[in-house]
Amino acid sequence: MNSVKTVVIADDHPLFRTALREALKPVLPGARVIEADSFPALQNALHQHGAPDLVLLDLVMPGVRGFSSLLFLRSEYPTVPVVVVSGYEEAALVQRVLQFAALGFIPKSASLDTMGEAVLTALGGKIWVPPEVPKTPESGVDAQLAQK
């Protein structure tokens, strides 16, 4: 990974965007990081800068309903790896984002090292899911996201 990578961090919480930026530093030194705090800002960033090497995507942010941002990315940028970053850690959610072709899922409770591992795995074209994510699906995930 010698070339400079471009990563879009799409999350509405400034503190968490900062945490993700910090997680990238040791694994992608010198990476160009573009931040978006809403779905419209994500669309604008992609329009202005083109397809990035990776998108770190929070599913719950302004302008998003359910999985609309992930579906948009899969439709408009099918070759760009997307890793979902979420405060919801239910197995059903993880399974759903993988069904929608995300290359990984990072719980917001993960350590910076874990986040870095997930990023490198996704950039390598492999799926990354943390071992601590429950393996048994729980109900209500779609309803929880639809309410946000």
Beta strands, then each sheet from edge to edge (+ up, - down):
strand 1: 6-10
strand 2: 32-36
strand 3: 54-58
strand 4: 82-86
strand 5: 104-107
sheet 1: 2+ 1+ 3+ 4+ 5+
end
